[in-house]
Amino acid sequence: RPLRIPHAAEPWDSTLLRNDGDIFEHTFTVDGDYNYYCVPHEALGMLGLILVGKLSKQEPALEPADDSFPLAAIDKIRDFINWTKSIY
């Protein structure tokens, strides 16, 4: 799967959080736009967009998704891109 985070950023992985009360924390050190997804629910379009610092139109988070993503995820990424463009 292609990373959809700023080029200078390090990827992260929360692993699967299985139990009530499980938490994951990550500190972002690079400004930009980050897409992330939930592995077990990605096919249902369970994705998110994190905007860190000043909006930057940072690639690749705002590029269209390729066909390595499930259709529901591609639709959600397209929605994120359109929303983000509307607030620039």
C-alpha positions, 0 to 999 in steps of 0.5 A: 500500500502506498504511503499517503503522508508527507515525504519527510514523515515517518510512517506509524502503525498502532497495531490492532487495538483489541481491548476496551481502553486500549489507546495509541498515541503518535506525535506528528513532527512534520507539518502536512496532510496525512491519510490513515486507515483502519486495516480491518475496516478499510474496505468499508471506507474507514479512513481518516485525514489528519491536518498537522500545522499549516495547510500545505497541499502536501503530497501524496495525501492529496493525490487521487488514490490508486486501485490498490485501495478498496472502492469505498476507500477510494471514494473516501479519499476523493471526499477528503481531497475535495473537502481539503481543497474547499478550505484552502 
